[in-house]
Structure formats: structure tokens, C-alpha cells
């Protein structure tokens, strides 16, 4: 899967002082049992994590291409071991 493509977004018209872009670390949830959660209904219960190496690569591509002030990692259920691996690459 390639890095996210923000080419068609009017990034110069985002509100606020900082340009922030979001990157997903996974899709779905590995618990998949919470009755109150929308993730289960919207994304399904199948958890699809991305490799830490790919997440860091995509962060780097986004940073170099779009020059955001912040790249936000959005994830509903990222594991501790994945976060440690991501941090080791940075």
C-alpha cells in the first residue's frame, strides 16, 4: 500500500496555525467485542495492522512531500510493541 496521497486537498486552507496530516497505523480492532464501539460496525472486526517500517516510511514521505507541521498517527488499537518499533526507527 502506498503512502497517503493528499495532493487533492487544499492544505493551504486548513484552519489553525499548524498544518496537520493524519496517517493510519491499522484498520479495525483486534478486540472486536465492545458493544458501544463504532469501529466494529464501520470497519468490521478484522484487525489489519501495518508494519512499523511502513508506518515510518509513510511518515517520512508525508513530511518530505507536504511539509506538515505535525504528522498525527491515528490508531484505534496499536500495540505497545508496534509503538516501540516505530520509536526505534525515529
N, C-alpha and C positions, 0 to 999 in steps of 0.2 A: 504494500500500500504506500503510495507516495505521500510526501508531506502535505498538509492542508494548503489549499490554494485560496488566497484572499485577494486575488487580482481584481475581481469584480466589485469588491467592497469599497465604498468611499471612505477610506481610512482617514483622510484629512477632515472629514465631517463628524467624526466621533465626538461625543460630548466629553467634557472633562479636560483636564490638563495633560493627562497621560494617555498615550496610545497603548491599549491592552489587547492582546490577542490570546485566544484560548486554544489549547491542544488537549485532546482526549487521550487518556492513558489506557482506557479499556472500554468495553461495551458490555452492558448488562451487569449482573451482580452474582457473585458466587454463592451467596446465601440463598436468595430467591424464595424466601419463606415469609417475609414480612407482609402482613395483610394490608398495612397502611401505605405501602410504597408504590409510587407511580412507575418506577423503573421497570418493575416486573411487567406491568401492563404495556408500557411503551416499547421497551427493548426486548422483552422476553427474559426468561430465566437463564438462558445460556450465557455464561461468562466468557468473554473473549478478550484476554489481556494482550497488550502489545509488549514486545520485548523492550527491556530498558535501553538497549543500544539504539533501537529505532526511535524511541521517545526522545533521547538526547540528540540524535541526528536531526530529527524534525525540529526540535527547539533551535538548533544551530542554523538550520536552513531558514526558518522563520525570522530569526534575529538578523541574519545577514541580508535577506531579501527585502523585508518590510520595515526593518529598523524600529520595532516597537520599544516602548519604554519598559513594558512588562510582558512576559510570556507566562500565561497562567496555565498550570496543569490542572485540568478538571477530571476528577475520577470519583466514582461512587464507592469503590471498594478496592483501592490499591493496597497491595500487601506491603508489609513492613520491609520484607526482603527486596522487593522491587524498588522501593524508595531508597534503600541503602545502595543498591546497584546504580541507580540514577545519580545519586550524590557522588559515588566514586568516580564517575565519568566527568563530573563538572569541576 
